[in-house]
């Protein structure tokens, strides 16, 4: 009777590599943490030029804490709403929890010279490396699909947190650079301005006086731009606007500043009307900024050659400073954006000599807030009015 061939001796087919019984992904990550971290180190070291010469501590920065957070997330029961929030990168952090490992990792990567693309690629390599090792080592189980989905959501949440904080850190250092640049430029610019004033005094009536006056006007304009840049940098760095309130007659300040602006805007007629009491506690230098920026804005974006009307209206509790100009009506949807920094109107080409960085109305708004006041815009029927409402009482220091 012929013998049946044994299974072990059937052909020359090689047996498939055996895989261990299924293991939950959180347990796998925890048990293989050293191997996963070593793979993270190797990939981070390839991110040149930032990784060149970096220590192992720098390369591994917060990677273990990120993995531990992912493990904790996988083991935490979540409602469908919580899982959806994580998938969208909107997971809510507990109050007072401080920065997450992903957020701190992003800040340190930014300060170490890595690019955002390199940082994101770390998460991409981590995702593929962990899942590939897990699939190769363990047979899939009934809960494997859920683990993969939850793992991907946790990685996406970490990427979202990292990108957000990386962008913030880059922006913060950009503003620090602008603040330092503006501060350092003020010294030599003041020297140029003072020298031009001295030359003008010595050469009054001579042929050199005309070019000297032009040099003084240009230097003064550069100083305005640098001061605006410094104010913007202070605000975005959460240093706030500095105001030093003191007893002040705002009508006198307006008259002085309007004389300056009239000389700078010879083709624009600037009118001033005063009604009621105009004394209060305000910062004179800051209020000159308000008048200057509002008048300049009216001349830039108003009807060419149209009058700019400045009105002071004082009551017992407050003072209203209004600047009105004829010109195109501002759409209601655009009014909310007027006070955002670094935005310029579409009609700035009407007077290129007074072009700006788009900080004038932003500064007006900040100064008004620092004095405890507000700014209101009314634009219709071919006229636009900016009104700064200022309380007379002591203001808060910004």
C-alpha distance (Angstrom), angle and dihedral (degrees) to the residues before:
residue distance angle dihedral
X1 . . .
X2 3.80 . .
X3 3.73 115.9 .
X4 3.78 121.3 -120.6
X5 3.79 112.8 -116.4
X6 3.77 113.7 -108.9
X7 3.82 119.7 -116.7
X8 3.76 91.8 -127.5
X9 3.75 92.5 56.9
X10 3.78 97.9 42.2
X11 3.80 108.3 131.2
X12 3.78 122.8 -53.1
X13 3.85 97.1 -72.4
X14 3.77 113.1 142.7
X15 3.78 117.6 -124.2
X16 3.82 115.5 -112.7
X17 3.80 114.0 -108.3
X18 3.75 109.2 -92.6
X19 3.77 118.8 -121.1
X20 3.75 126.0 -152.8
X21 3.78 120.8 -108.9
X22 3.77 115.0 -78.5
X23 3.81 117.3 -71.1
X24 3.77 125.7 -167.8
X25 3.80 112.3 -108.5
X26 3.81 94.0 -121.3
X27 3.81 90.5 56.2
X28 3.80 91.4 46.0
X29 3.81 93.0 52.9
X30 3.78 91.3 47.6
X31 3.82 94.2 49.1
X32 3.82 94.2 44.7
X33 3.78 97.7 40.1
X34 3.86 95.7 122.4
X35 3.82 92.5 53.1
X36 3.80 93.1 46.0
X37 3.80 91.7 48.5
X38 3.81 91.5 49.0
X39 3.79 88.7 53.6
X40 3.83 89.1 49.7
X41 3.83 89.5 52.5
X42 3.80 92.4 50.5
X43 3.79 93.6 49.9
X44 3.81 93.8 44.6
X45 3.80 89.6 51.8
X46 3.82 88.9 59.7
X47 3.81 92.8 59.2
X48 3.79 98.7 99.1
X49 2.94 144.0 -138.3
X50 3.81 92.8 13.1
X51 3.81 93.7 51.1
X52 3.81 94.8 50.2
X53 3.77 108.2 119.1
X54 3.82 92.6 -3.4
X55 3.79 116.5 147.4
X56 3.77 123.4 -118.3
X57 3.79 89.3 -107.8
X58 3.79 90.6 56.5
X59 3.80 93.4 46.6
X60 3.81 93.4 48.3
X61 3.78 93.6 44.0
X62 3.84 109.8 158.9
X63 3.81 92.1 -27.0
X64 3.80 92.2 125.4
X65 3.80 91.6 49.3
X66 3.81 89.8 49.5
X67 3.81 90.8 52.8
X68 3.80 91.7 46.5
X69 3.80 89.6 52.0
X70 3.81 89.4 51.5
X71 3.82 91.0 49.9
X72 3.79 90.6 50.5
X73 3.80 90.0 48.6
X74 3.83 91.5 51.7
X75 3.80 90.9 51.9
X76 3.80 95.4 46.4
X77 3.76 118.4 93.7
X78 3.80 110.5 -122.1
X79 3.77 133.1 -170.0
X80 3.81 119.1 -129.2
X81 3.81 88.4 -103.4
X82 3.81 91.8 53.6
X83 3.79 91.7 48.0
X84 3.80 90.6 50.5
X85 3.82 91.1 49.8
X86 3.80 90.2 51.9
X87 3.80 91.3 48.4
X88 3.80 89.7 53.2
X89 3.81 92.7 47.1
X90 3.81 92.1 -111.8
X91 3.79 102.0 113.4
X92 3.80 109.6 151.6
X93 3.79 115.6 -122.4
X94 3.81 118.0 -141.1
X95 3.79 114.5 -100.6
X96 3.80 112.2 -91.9
X97 3.82 92.6 10.4
X98 3.80 93.3 127.2
X99 3.77 124.1 -146.3
X100 3.78 119.0 -22.0
X101 3.80 122.0 -123.1
X102 3.82 89.9 -105.8
X103 3.81 91.7 52.7
X104 3.80 93.2 49.0
X105 3.81 90.6 45.3
X106 3.81 89.4 54.9
X107 3.81 93.6 51.5
X108 3.80 92.5 49.5
X109 3.79 92.5 45.6
X110 3.81 89.9 51.9
X111 3.80 93.1 49.9
X112 3.83 90.7 46.1
X113 3.80 93.3 59.3
X114 3.82 100.3 -104.0
X115 3.79 117.9 141.8
X116 3.77 123.2 -124.1
X117 3.81 90.1 -113.2
X118 3.81 90.6 55.2
X119 3.79 91.7 49.6
X120 3.81 92.3 50.3
X121 3.80 90.2 48.0
X122 3.82 88.6 59.6
X123 3.79 89.7 62.7
X124 3.79 91.3 45.5
X125 3.80 90.5 53.7
X126 3.81 91.2 45.1
X127 3.80 92.2 51.5
X128 3.81 95.9 50.0
X129 3.81 94.2 40.2
X130 3.80 95.8 52.6
X131 3.80 95.6 44.7
X132 3.82 93.7 45.5
X133 3.82 92.5 51.8
X134 3.79 91.5 46.5
X135 3.82 94.0 49.6
X136 3.81 92.1 47.1
X137 3.79 93.9 49.3
X138 3.81 102.9 41.1
X139 3.76 138.6 39.5
X140 3.81 113.4 -119.1
X141 3.77 116.5 -99.3
X142 3.80 135.7 -163.2
X143 3.82 91.2 -87.4
X144 3.82 97.9 43.2
X145 3.80 95.1 95.6
X146 3.80 91.2 53.0
X147 3.83 90.2 49.2
X148 3.81 91.7 51.8
X149 3.79 92.4 49.1
X150 3.81 92.6 47.2
X151 3.81 91.5 46.0
X152 3.80 92.6 51.8
X153 3.79 91.1 48.6
X154 3.81 91.1 50.8
X155 3.81 90.9 50.1
X156 3.81 90.6 48.9
X157 3.81 90.6 51.0
X158 3.81 90.4 51.3
X159 3.81 90.6 48.9
X160 3.80 91.2 50.8
X161 3.81 92.3 50.2
X162 3.80 91.9 46.8
X163 3.80 95.6 48.1
X164 3.80 91.0 48.1
X165 3.80 94.4 51.3
X166 3.81 93.6 39.8
X167 3.82 89.5 55.4
X168 3.79 91.4 47.6
X169 3.78 92.6 50.3
X170 3.80 92.9 49.0
X171 3.80 90.2 48.7
X172 3.80 91.3 47.6
X173 3.80 92.8 54.0
X174 3.80 90.6 45.0
X175 3.80 89.1 56.2
X176 3.80 91.4 45.6
X177 3.80 87.8 54.5
X178 3.81 91.3 49.8
X179 3.80 91.2 49.0
X180 3.80 92.7 49.6
X181 3.79 91.4 45.0
X182 3.80 92.6 50.1
X183 3.79 92.0 46.5
X184 3.81 93.2 49.8
X185 3.80 93.0 46.8
X186 3.79 93.5 55.5
X187 3.81 93.5 69.4
X188 3.81 99.8 57.6
X189 3.81 91.0 36.1
X190 3.81 91.7 55.8
X191 3.80 88.5 49.7
X192 3.82 90.4 53.5
X193 3.80 91.5 47.7
X194 3.80 94.1 48.8
X195 3.81 91.6 46.2
X196 3.80 91.1 50.9
X197 3.80 90.6 50.2
X198 3.80 90.6 51.0
X199 3.82 92.2 48.9
X200 3.80 89.6 49.1
X201 3.80 91.2 52.7
X202 3.81 92.9 49.1
X203 3.80 95.2 43.6
X204 3.80 101.0 40.5
X205 3.81 109.3 154.2
X206 3.82 93.8 11.3
X207 3.83 125.5 112.8
X208 3.80 89.7 -100.6
X209 3.82 93.7 62.1
X210 3.84 94.8 78.7
X211 3.82 96.8 54.8
X212 3.79 89.3 41.3
X213 3.78 92.0 55.9
X214 3.80 89.6 49.8
X215 3.80 89.1 50.9
X216 3.81 90.0 51.2
X217 3.81 92.6 49.8
X218 3.80 91.9 48.6
X219 3.80 91.8 47.6
X220 3.79 91.2 49.2
X221 3.81 89.9 50.8
X222 3.80 91.2 50.0
X223 3.80 89.1 50.7
X224 3.81 90.0 53.4
X225 3.80 90.9 52.3
X226 3.80 93.3 47.7
X227 3.80 92.0 47.8
X228 3.80 89.7 50.7
X229 3.80 90.2 49.8
X230 3.81 91.0 51.0
X231 3.81 91.6 49.3
X232 3.79 90.6 50.7
X233 3.81 92.2 48.1
X234 3.81 91.8 50.2
X235 3.79 90.9 52.2
X236 3.80 98.0 48.5
X237 3.81 89.4 45.8
X238 3.83 88.2 56.1
X239 3.79 91.6 -115.1
X240 3.80 91.6 120.6
X241 3.78 131.4 -150.9
X242 3.79 115.5 -58.9
X243 3.80 113.6 -134.3
X244 3.80 125.9 -179.5
X245 3.80 107.1 -165.3
X246 3.80 119.7 -157.0
X247 3.82 136.1 158.3
X248 3.78 105.4 -68.0
X249 3.80 142.6 169.8
X250 3.78 103.3 -137.2
X251 3.81 92.2 -165.9
X252 3.79 90.1 63.0
X253 3.82 91.1 48.3
X254 3.80 90.7 50.3
X255 3.79 93.3 50.3
X256 3.80 92.3 50.5
X257 3.80 94.0 47.1
X258 3.80 93.6 44.6
X259 3.81 89.3 55.7
X260 3.80 88.9 54.5
X261 3.80 92.8 46.8
X262 3.80 92.9 45.9
X263 3.81 89.6 57.2
X264 3.81 90.0 49.8
X265 3.82 92.8 45.1
X266 3.82 103.8 41.2
X267 3.82 93.3 163.1
X268 3.81 93.4 54.1
X269 3.82 123.3 79.2
X270 3.81 110.6 -140.4
X271 3.81 117.5 -164.6
X272 3.81 128.7 -169.7
X273 3.81 127.5 -158.0
X274 3.81 123.6 -178.8
X275 3.80 126.6 -164.4
X276 3.79 126.2 173.0
X277 3.79 132.2 -8.0
X278 3.81 114.3 -21.4
X279 3.80 102.7 -176.6
X280 3.79 124.1 107.2
X281 3.81 145.0 120.1
X282 3.79 110.6 -67.0
X283 3.79 140.5 131.0
X284 3.82 107.0 -95.7
X285 3.81 95.5 -155.3
X286 3.80 92.8 49.0
X287 3.80 92.7 47.0
X288 3.80 89.1 53.6
X289 3.79 86.7 55.4
X290 3.80 90.0 52.7
X291 3.81 93.5 50.6
X292 3.80 92.8 43.4
X293 3.80 94.9 49.3
X294 3.80 95.3 44.4
X295 3.81 93.4 47.9
X296 3.81 91.9 45.4
X297 3.80 90.7 48.1
X298 3.81 90.8 50.6
X299 3.81 91.4 50.0
X300 3.82 92.5 47.1
X301 3.78 99.7 47.7
X302 3.79 102.9 23.7
X303 3.76 129.1 88.6
X304 3.84 109.7 -62.5
X305 3.78 109.7 -101.6
X306 3.81 91.6 6.4
X307 3.81 118.4 136.4
X308 3.79 121.7 -100.0
X309 3.80 110.6 -142.8
X310 3.80 119.7 -157.3
X311 3.81 115.0 -166.6
X312 3.80 130.5 -173.3
X313 3.78 116.1 -163.8
X314 3.80 117.0 179.1
X315 3.79 128.3 -166.1
X316 3.78 130.9 174.1
X317 3.80 94.3 -90.3
X318 3.80 104.9 29.9
X319 3.77 148.4 6.0
X320 3.79 125.6 -128.5
X321 3.80 119.8 -150.9
X322 3.81 111.7 -166.8
X323 3.80 130.5 -176.5
X324 3.81 116.5 -167.7
X325 3.79 131.7 -174.2
X326 3.81 135.9 169.5
X327 3.77 116.1 -117.8
X328 3.80 146.1 96.0
X329 3.79 116.3 -18.6
X330 3.79 114.2 -108.4
X331 3.84 111.0 -125.6
X332 3.83 112.3 -116.3
X333 3.81 91.6 -122.6
X334 3.81 90.1 57.4
X335 3.80 97.2 50.6
X336 3.82 93.7 77.4
X337 3.81 89.8 56.4
X338 3.80 96.3 49.9
X339 3.78 94.2 89.6
X340 3.80 96.2 46.8
X341 3.81 112.8 112.4
X342 3.80 123.6 -105.6
X343 3.80 94.6 20.4
X344 3.80 121.0 129.0
X345 3.78 129.8 -167.3
X346 3.77 122.7 -110.7
X347 3.81 92.3 -117.2
X348 3.80 98.4 56.5
X349 3.80 89.3 112.0
X350 3.82 88.6 70.7
X351 3.78 88.0 82.1
X352 3.81 110.3 17.5
X353 3.79 92.1 175.1
X354 3.80 88.5 68.1
X355 3.79 96.3 45.2
X356 3.77 114.2 145.1
X357 3.79 144.1 -169.9
X358 3.80 92.5 -107.2
X359 3.81 94.6 -103.4
X360 3.81 101.6 111.2
X361 3.81 99.9 92.6
X362 3.79 90.8 36.4
X363 3.82 88.6 58.8
X364 3.82 91.7 46.0
X365 3.80 90.0 54.1
X366 3.81 93.3 47.0
X367 3.81 93.4 48.3
X368 3.80 91.2 49.1
X369 3.81 90.8 50.4
X370 3.79 91.7 47.5
X371 3.82 88.0 56.4
X372 3.80 91.5 48.3
X373 3.80 91.4 -105.9
X374 3.79 139.7 117.9
X375 3.81 140.5 -132.9
X376 3.80 122.1 -131.8
X377 3.82 126.4 -168.3
X378 3.80 124.0 -155.9
X379 3.81 117.1 -178.8
X380 3.80 124.7 168.8
X381 3.81 143.0 113.4
X382 3.80 93.2 30.0
X383 3.80 98.5 -52.9
X384 3.80 135.5 93.3
X385 3.81 127.0 -159.0
X386 3.80 125.9 -169.6
X387 3.81 111.5 -164.2
X388 3.81 123.7 -168.8
X389 3.81 112.0 -161.0
X390 3.82 112.9 -157.0
X391 3.82 127.1 -175.4
X392 3.79 115.1 -135.9
X393 3.79 95.6 -137.8
X394 3.81 127.5 88.5
X395 3.80 111.2 -59.5
X396 3.75 128.6 -139.4
X397 3.79 118.7 -103.4
X398 3.79 110.3 -115.1
